[in-house]
Amino acid sequence: MIIILLILLLGILTLPLLYYFPKAPMMDHDPYDICIILGCPAREDGKVSRMQRSRMNKAIQLYKQHKTHKLLISGAGVRNHFIEADIMADYAIRHGVPFNDILLEKEAQNTFDNLRFASTICEKNQWKRVIVVTSRFHIRRSNFFVKKFFTTYAMCPTDDKEKAKHYLAEYVRMWNTLRIEYQLAHKK
């Protein structure tokens, strides 16, 4: 009985998240001006992490299928001193993406910054149609921020299945995002 009540409570608590973090728009058939790849930490030894590899594999696939013309890789050194964008760009180059088709954004410390700084680069280059690549568990919250900066966009999840702990952590991050948004709205 307690388990049923806990499941019911969890379901009720999830409803606001589904409202504020709706399903994201997915790709159409036309090519996109740029593919924005959201950063994530490198391994402690500076090598590409599993999650970075997963995101870059999807972006490289889109590039090689001519669904995007350029890659914009975003991310600073958040959890260690290795710059996420540099590590991921090196991976893309090793897998056949020309250096001239890669742009780097190395200041972002979080998802909001990834998209804020990427939007500035896109505006300067007059890129209107963007596709954002991130991990499957991260799509809804990323979409929440993408909508703040872009009007013509699509989200593209990686192909890898993620562990339950990532979804649980993201659940907490979504609630934290709503808390911060509430605080910002009521400071004005």
Buried (B, 14 or more C-beta within 10 A) or exposed (E): EEEEEEEEEEEEEEEEBEEBBEEBBEBEEEBBBBBBBBBBBBBEEEEBBEBBBBBBBBBBBBBEEEBBBBBBBBBBBBEEEBBBBBBBBBBBEEBEBEEEBBBBBBBBEBBBBBBBBBBEBBEEEEBBBBBBBBBBBBBBBBBBBBBEBBEEBBBBBBEBEBEEEBEEEBBEBBBEBBEEEEEEEEEE
